[in-house]
Amino acid sequence: MKWLFILLISLLLLLQYKLWVDDGGLPEVLHLQNEVELAKKNKIDLQERNNSLDAEVTDLKKGLEAIEERARSELGMVGKDETFYQIISTPEDNHSE
């Protein structure tokens, strides 16, 4: 009976060691859960970015307004019935303040 008790206690200690310290134990499980949470947050951020880019692509494919807006801001486009005025300041104008 004494040997059975020692065997059971030894088995319990071995299982506790595997649970708390060994590979695949509780600390590793907690670490993996944290990594999963970070990956989920990263996935949500990337999905939002993809949705934004998808909406921009749709605007560029279907709407001329988005193309015109880009042409005006990036290329300096002027409309058919518009007049372009460029005001150039001289160095004296900058120092008169």
DSSP file (Angstrom, degrees, kcal/mol; ACC not computed):
  #  RESIDUE AA STRUCTURE BP1 BP2  ACC     N-H-->O    O-->H-N    N-H-->O    O-->H-N    TCO  KAPPA ALPHA  PHI   PSI    X-CA   Y-CA   Z-CA
    1    1 A M     >        0   0    0      0, 0.0     4,-1.9     0, 0.0     5,-0.1   0.000 360.0 360.0 360.0 -37.1    0.0    0.0    0.0
    2    2 A K  H  >  +     0   0    0      1,-0.2     4,-2.1     2,-0.2     5,-0.2   0.886 360.0  51.0 -64.6 -39.1    2.9    2.3    0.8
    3    3 A W  H  > S+     0   0    0      2,-0.2     4,-2.5     1,-0.2    -1,-0.2   0.868 107.9  52.8 -66.3 -37.4    4.4    1.8   -2.7
    4    4 A L  H  > S+     0   0    0      2,-0.2     4,-2.4     1,-0.2    -1,-0.2   0.908 109.1  49.2 -64.7 -41.7    1.1    2.6   -4.3
    5    5 A F  H  X S+     0   0    0     -4,-1.9     4,-2.3     2,-0.2    -2,-0.2   0.915 112.4  47.5 -63.6 -44.0    0.8    5.8   -2.4
    6    6 A I  H  X S+     0   0    0     -4,-2.1     4,-2.4     2,-0.2    -2,-0.2   0.892 111.9  51.2 -64.4 -40.0    4.4    6.8   -3.4
    7    7 A L  H  X S+     0   0    0     -4,-2.5     4,-2.4     2,-0.2    -2,-0.2   0.917 111.3  47.0 -63.6 -44.3    3.7    5.8   -7.0
    8    8 A L  H  X S+     0   0    0     -4,-2.4     4,-2.4     2,-0.2    -2,-0.2   0.896 112.6  49.0 -65.7 -40.9    0.5    8.0   -7.1
    9    9 A I  H  X S+     0   0    0     -4,-2.3     4,-2.4     2,-0.2    -2,-0.2   0.912 112.0  49.5 -64.4 -42.7    2.3   11.0   -5.5
   10   10 A S  H  X S+     0   0    0     -4,-2.4     4,-2.3     2,-0.2    -2,-0.2   0.905 111.3  49.1 -63.1 -42.2    5.2   10.6   -8.0
   11   11 A L  H  X S+     0   0    0     -4,-2.4     4,-2.4     2,-0.2    -2,-0.2   0.901 110.6  50.6 -64.3 -41.4    2.7   10.5  -10.9
   12   12 A L  H  X S+     0   0    0     -4,-2.4     4,-2.3     2,-0.2    -2,-0.2   0.918 111.3  48.0 -62.3 -44.0    0.9   13.6   -9.6
   13   13 A L  H  X S+     0   0    0     -4,-2.4     4,-2.3     2,-0.2    -2,-0.2   0.889 111.0  51.3 -64.9 -39.3    4.2   15.5   -9.3
   14   14 A L  H  X S+     0   0    0     -4,-2.3     4,-2.2     2,-0.2    -2,-0.2   0.919 111.3  47.3 -63.9 -43.8    5.2   14.5  -12.8
   15   15 A L  H  X S+     0   0    0     -4,-2.4     4,-2.0     2,-0.2    -2,-0.2   0.887 111.3  51.1 -65.8 -39.1    1.9   15.6  -14.2
   16   16 A Q  H  X S+     0   0    0     -4,-2.3     4,-2.4     2,-0.2     5,-0.3   0.894 108.8  52.1 -64.1 -40.0    2.2   18.9  -12.3
   17   17 A Y  H  X>S+     0   0    0     -4,-2.3     4,-2.7     1,-0.2     5,-1.6   0.938 110.3  47.7 -61.3 -46.0    5.7   19.4  -13.7
   18   18 A K  H  <5S+     0   0    0     -4,-2.2    -1,-0.2     3,-0.2    -2,-0.2   0.868 113.3  49.7 -63.0 -36.2    4.4   18.9  -17.3
   19   19 A L  H  <5S+     0   0    0     -4,-2.0     7,-3.2     6,-0.2    -2,-0.2   0.917 123.2  26.6 -69.2 -43.9    1.5   21.3  -16.7
   20   20 A W  H  <5S+     0   0    0     -4,-2.4    -2,-0.2     5,-0.2    -3,-0.2   0.762 135.8  13.8 -95.2 -27.8    3.5   24.2  -15.3
   21   21 A V  T  <5S+     0   0    0     -4,-2.7    -3,-0.2    -5,-0.3     4,-0.1   0.781  97.3  86.8-121.0 -42.5    7.1   23.9  -16.7
   22   22 A D  S > <S-     0   0    0     -5,-1.6     3,-1.6     1,-0.2     6,-0.3  -0.059  89.1 -76.5 -68.3 164.3    7.4   21.5  -19.6
   23   23 A D  T 3  S+     0   0    0      1,-0.3    -1,-0.2     4,-0.1    -2,-0.1  -0.331 121.8  27.6 -57.3 138.6    6.9   22.3  -23.3
   24   24 A G  T 3  S+     0   0    0      1,-0.2    -1,-0.3    -3,-0.1    -2,-0.1   0.542  98.3 129.0  82.8   7.2    3.2   22.5  -24.1
   25   25 A G  S <> S-     0   0    0     -3,-1.6     4,-2.0    -4,-0.1    -5,-0.2  -0.050  78.5 -75.7 -83.4-170.4    2.4   23.5  -20.6
   26   26 A L  H  > S+     0   0    0     -7,-3.2     4,-2.4     1,-0.2     5,-0.2   0.869 125.9  54.2 -59.8 -44.2    0.4   26.4  -19.3
   27   27 A P  H  > S+     0   0    0      0, 0.0     4,-2.2     0, 0.0    -1,-0.2   0.915 110.6  47.5 -60.2 -40.5    3.0   29.2  -19.9
   28   28 A E  H  > S+     0   0    0     -6,-0.3     4,-2.5     2,-0.2    -2,-0.2   0.893 110.1  52.4 -67.0 -38.2    3.3   28.2  -23.6
   29   29 A V  H  X S+     0   0    0     -4,-2.0     4,-2.1     2,-0.2    -1,-0.2   0.920 110.2  48.3 -63.1 -43.6   -0.5   28.1  -24.0
   30   30 A L  H  X S+     0   0    0     -4,-2.4     4,-2.0     2,-0.2    -2,-0.2   0.895 111.2  50.9 -63.8 -40.1   -0.8   31.6  -22.5
   31   31 A H  H  X S+     0   0    0     -4,-2.2     4,-2.0    -5,-0.2    -2,-0.2   0.919 110.7  48.4 -63.2 -43.3    2.0   32.9  -24.8
   32   32 A L  H  X S+     0   0    0     -4,-2.5     4,-2.1     1,-0.2    -2,-0.2   0.865 108.1  54.6 -66.2 -35.7    0.2   31.3  -27.9
   33   33 A Q  H  X S+     0   0    0     -4,-2.1     4,-2.1     2,-0.2    -1,-0.2   0.899 107.8  50.2 -64.0 -40.1   -3.1   32.9  -26.8
   34   34 A N  H  X S+     0   0    0     -4,-2.0     4,-2.2     1,-0.2    -2,-0.2   0.904 109.9  50.6 -63.5 -40.9   -1.4   36.3  -26.7
   35   35 A E  H  X S+     0   0    0     -4,-2.0     4,-2.2     1,-0.2    -2,-0.2   0.884 108.6  52.1 -64.2 -38.1    0.0   35.7  -30.2
   36   36 A V  H  X S+     0   0    0     -4,-2.1     4,-2.2     2,-0.2    -1,-0.2   0.912 108.9  50.4 -63.9 -42.6   -3.4   34.8  -31.5
   37   37 A E  H  X S+     0   0    0     -4,-2.1     4,-2.2     2,-0.2    -2,-0.2   0.911 111.1  48.4 -62.3 -42.8   -4.9   38.0  -30.1
   38   38 A L  H  X S+     0   0    0     -4,-2.2     4,-2.3     1,-0.2    -1,-0.2   0.893 110.8  50.9 -64.1 -39.2   -2.2   40.1  -31.8
   39   39 A A  H  X S+     0   0    0     -4,-2.2     4,-2.2     2,-0.2    -2,-0.2   0.880 108.9  51.6 -66.2 -37.3   -2.8   38.3  -35.1
   40   40 A K  H  X S+     0   0    0     -4,-2.2     4,-2.2     2,-0.2    -2,-0.2   0.915 110.6  47.8 -65.1 -42.9   -6.5   38.9  -34.9
   41   41 A K  H  X S+     0   0    0     -4,-2.2     4,-2.2     1,-0.2    -2,-0.2   0.910 112.4  49.4 -63.5 -42.1   -5.9   42.6  -34.3
   42   42 A N  H  X S+     0   0    0     -4,-2.3     4,-2.4     1,-0.2    -1,-0.2   0.891 109.5  52.4 -63.2 -39.7   -3.5   42.8  -37.1
   43   43 A K  H  X S+     0   0    0     -4,-2.2     4,-2.3     2,-0.2    -2,-0.2   0.902 108.4  50.0 -63.9 -41.8   -6.0   41.0  -39.4
   44   44 A I  H  X S+     0   0    0     -4,-2.2     4,-2.3     2,-0.2    -2,-0.2   0.921 110.8  49.7 -63.5 -44.0   -8.7   43.5  -38.5
   45   45 A D  H  X S+     0   0    0     -4,-2.2     4,-2.1     1,-0.2    -2,-0.2   0.919 112.4  47.4 -60.7 -43.2   -6.4   46.4  -39.3
   46   46 A L  H  X S+     0   0    0     -4,-2.4     4,-2.6     1,-0.2    -1,-0.2   0.862 109.6  53.1 -67.9 -35.3   -5.4   44.8  -42.6
   47   47 A Q  H  X S+     0   0    0     -4,-2.3     4,-2.5     2,-0.2    -1,-0.2   0.912 109.2  49.3 -65.3 -41.2   -9.1   44.2  -43.5
   48   48 A E  H  X S+     0   0    0     -4,-2.3     4,-2.1     2,-0.2    -2,-0.2   0.907 112.1  48.5 -63.3 -41.2  -10.0   47.8  -42.9
   49   49 A R  H  X S+     0   0    0     -4,-2.1     4,-2.6     2,-0.2    -2,-0.2   0.921 111.6  49.4 -64.6 -43.3   -7.0   48.9  -45.1
   50   50 A N  H  X S+     0   0    0     -4,-2.6     4,-2.6     1,-0.2    -2,-0.2   0.901 109.9  51.3 -63.0 -40.4   -8.1   46.5  -47.8
   51   51 A N  H  X S+     0   0    0     -4,-2.5     4,-2.3     2,-0.2    -1,-0.2   0.903 110.6  49.2 -62.7 -40.8  -11.7   47.8  -47.6
   52   52 A S  H  X S+     0   0    0     -4,-2.1     4,-2.0     2,-0.2    -2,-0.2   0.929 113.2  45.9 -64.4 -45.2  -10.5   51.4  -48.0
   53   53 A L  H  X S+     0   0    0     -4,-2.6     4,-2.4     1,-0.2    -2,-0.2   0.878 111.3  53.1 -65.5 -37.2   -8.3   50.5  -50.9
   54   54 A D  H  X S+     0   0    0     -4,-2.6     4,-2.4     2,-0.2    -1,-0.2   0.902 108.6  49.5 -64.2 -41.2  -11.1   48.6  -52.5
   55   55 A A  H  X S+     0   0    0     -4,-2.3     4,-2.4     2,-0.2    -1,-0.2   0.891 111.0  50.2 -64.8 -38.7  -13.5   51.5  -52.2
   56   56 A E  H  X S+     0   0    0     -4,-2.0     4,-2.4     2,-0.2    -2,-0.2   0.908 110.4  49.3 -66.3 -40.9  -10.8   53.8  -53.8
   57   57 A V  H  X S+     0   0    0     -4,-2.4     4,-2.1     2,-0.2    -2,-0.2   0.912 110.7  50.6 -63.5 -42.0  -10.3   51.4  -56.7
   58   58 A T  H  X S+     0   0    0     -4,-2.4     4,-2.6     2,-0.2     5,-0.5   0.920 110.4  49.7 -62.0 -43.7  -14.1   51.2  -57.2
   59   59 A D  H  X S+     0   0    0     -4,-2.4     4,-2.3     1,-0.2     7,-0.3   0.915 111.9  48.2 -59.7 -43.2  -14.3   55.0  -57.2
   60   60 A L  H  < S+     0   0    0     -4,-2.4    -1,-0.2     1,-0.2    -2,-0.2   0.844 115.1  45.1 -68.9 -32.2  -11.5   55.2  -59.8
   61   61 A K  H  < S+     0   0    0     -4,-2.1    -2,-0.2    -5,-0.2    -1,-0.2   0.886 128.7  21.9 -76.4 -39.3  -13.1   52.6  -62.0
   62   62 A K  H  < S+     0   0    0     -4,-2.6     2,-0.5    -5,-0.2    -3,-0.2   0.790 112.4  64.1-103.2 -32.6  -16.6   53.9  -61.9
   63   63 A G     X  -     0   0    0     -4,-2.3     4,-0.9    -5,-0.5     3,-0.2  -0.829  50.4-164.4-107.3 130.0  -16.5   57.6  -61.0
   64   64 A L  H  > S+     0   0    0     -2,-0.5     4,-2.8     1,-0.2     5,-0.2   0.718  87.4  71.1 -76.6 -21.2  -14.9   60.3  -63.0
   65   65 A E  H  > S+     0   0    0      1,-0.2     4,-2.6     2,-0.2    -1,-0.2   0.903  97.7  47.9 -63.0 -41.5  -15.0   62.6  -60.0
   66   66 A A  H  > S+     0   0    0     -7,-0.3     4,-2.1     2,-0.2    -1,-0.2   0.899 113.0  48.2 -67.3 -39.3  -12.3   60.7  -58.2
   67   67 A I  H  X S+     0   0    0     -4,-0.9     4,-2.5    -8,-0.3    -2,-0.2   0.919 113.0  48.3 -65.3 -43.3  -10.1   60.7  -61.3
   68   68 A E  H  X S+     0   0    0     -4,-2.8     4,-2.5     2,-0.2    -2,-0.2   0.904 109.5  52.9 -64.1 -41.0  -10.7   64.4  -61.8
   69   69 A E  H  X S+     0   0    0     -4,-2.6     4,-2.3     1,-0.2     5,-0.2   0.916 111.6  45.7 -61.1 -43.4   -9.9   65.1  -58.2
   70   70 A R  H  X>S+     0   0    0     -4,-2.1     4,-3.0     1,-0.2     5,-0.6   0.910 111.6  51.8 -65.7 -42.0   -6.6   63.2  -58.5
   71   71 A A  H  X5S+     0   0    0     -4,-2.5     6,-1.7     1,-0.2     4,-1.4   0.889 112.1  47.1 -63.0 -38.7   -5.8   64.9  -61.7
   72   72 A R  H  X5S+     0   0    0     -4,-2.5     4,-0.8     4,-0.3    -2,-0.2   0.935 119.2  38.0 -68.0 -46.1   -6.4   68.4  -60.2
   73   73 A S  H  <5S+     0   0    0     -4,-2.3    -2,-0.2    -5,-0.2    -3,-0.2   0.879 129.5  27.9 -77.0 -37.2   -4.4   67.7  -57.0
   74   74 A E  H  <5S+     0   0    0     -4,-3.0    -3,-0.2    -5,-0.2    -2,-0.2   0.801 133.6  26.8 -96.7 -30.7   -1.5   65.7  -58.4
   75   75 A L  H  <<S-     0   0    0     -4,-1.4    -3,-0.2    -5,-0.6    -2,-0.1   0.494  98.5-117.9-113.4  -5.5   -1.2   66.9  -62.0
   76   76 A G     <  -     0   0    0     -4,-0.8    -4,-0.3    -5,-0.5    -3,-0.1   0.849  43.3-173.4  72.8  34.8   -2.6   70.5  -61.9
   77   77 A M        -     0   0    0     -6,-1.7     2,-0.4    -9,-0.2    -1,-0.2  -0.315  10.1-156.2 -64.2 143.2   -5.5   69.8  -64.2
   78   78 A V        -     0   0    0      4,-0.1     6,-0.1     6,-0.0    -1,-0.0  -0.977  18.7-119.6-121.1 135.5   -7.6   72.8  -65.3
   79   79 A G    >   -     0   0    0     -2,-0.4     3,-1.2     1,-0.1    -1,-0.0  -0.134  28.3-102.1 -70.5 169.3  -11.2   72.3  -66.5
   80   80 A K  T 3  S+     0   0    0      1,-0.3    -1,-0.1     3,-0.0    -2,-0.0   0.891 119.9  33.1 -60.2 -45.8  -12.5   73.3  -69.9
   81   81 A D  T 3  S+     0   0    0      2,-0.1     2,-0.3     0, 0.0    -1,-0.3   0.102 102.4 100.9-101.0  21.3  -14.3   76.5  -68.8
   82   82 A E    <   -     0   0    0     -3,-1.2     2,-0.5     2,-0.0    -4,-0.1  -0.726  61.3-140.7-107.1 156.3  -11.8   77.4  -66.1
   83   83 A T        -     0   0    0     -2,-0.3     2,-0.5     2,-0.0    -4,-0.1  -0.963  14.3-139.8-116.6 132.9   -8.9   79.9  -66.1
   84   84 A F        -     0   0    0     -2,-0.5     2,-0.4    -6,-0.1    -6,-0.0  -0.801  18.2-173.4 -94.9 127.2   -5.7   79.1  -64.4
   85   85 A Y        -     0   0    0     -2,-0.5     2,-0.5     2,-0.0    -2,-0.0  -0.983   4.4-167.1-119.9 129.0   -4.0   81.9  -62.4
   86   86 A Q        -     0   0    0     -2,-0.4     2,-0.6     2,-0.0    -2,-0.0  -0.973   6.2-158.0-117.5 122.0   -0.5   81.5  -61.0
   87   87 A I        -     0   0    0     -2,-0.5     2,-0.6     2,-0.0    -2,-0.0  -0.877   7.0-167.2-103.5 120.5    0.7   84.0  -58.5
   88   88 A I        -     0   0    0     -2,-0.6     2,-0.3     0, 0.0    -2,-0.0  -0.926   9.3-148.0-110.6 124.7    4.4   84.3  -58.1
   89   89 A S        -     0   0    0     -2,-0.6    -2,-0.0     2,-0.0     0, 0.0  -0.673  10.8-135.0 -91.9 146.5    5.7   86.2  -55.2
   90   90 A T    >>  -     0   0    0     -2,-0.3     4,-1.3     1,-0.1     3,-0.6  -0.550  27.6-106.8 -92.6 162.8    9.0   88.1  -55.4
   91   91 A P  H 3> S+     0   0    0      0, 0.0     4,-1.1     0, 0.0    -1,-0.1   0.838 120.7  57.3 -59.8 -31.9   11.7   88.0  -52.7
   92   92 A E  H 3> S+     0   0    0      1,-0.2     4,-0.7     2,-0.2     3,-0.2   0.864 102.4  55.4 -66.4 -34.0   10.8   91.6  -51.7
   93   93 A D  H X4 S+     0   0    0     -3,-0.6     3,-0.5     1,-0.2    -1,-0.2   0.858 104.7  53.4 -66.0 -34.7    7.1   90.5  -51.1
   94   94 A N  H 3< S+     0   0    0     -4,-1.3     3,-0.4     1,-0.2    -1,-0.2   0.803 111.4  44.7 -70.3 -29.1    8.3   87.8  -48.7
   95   95 A H  H 3< S+     0   0    0     -4,-1.1    -1,-0.2    -3,-0.2    -2,-0.2   0.482  90.7  83.7 -95.4  -3.1   10.3   90.2  -46.5
   96   96 A S    <<        0   0    0     -4,-0.7    -1,-0.2    -3,-0.5    -2,-0.1   0.543 360.0 360.0 -79.1  -4.8    7.7   93.0  -46.3
   97   97 A E              0   0    0     -3,-0.4    -1,-0.2    -4,-0.2    -2,-0.1   0.478 360.0 360.0 -70.9 360.0    5.8   91.4  -43.4
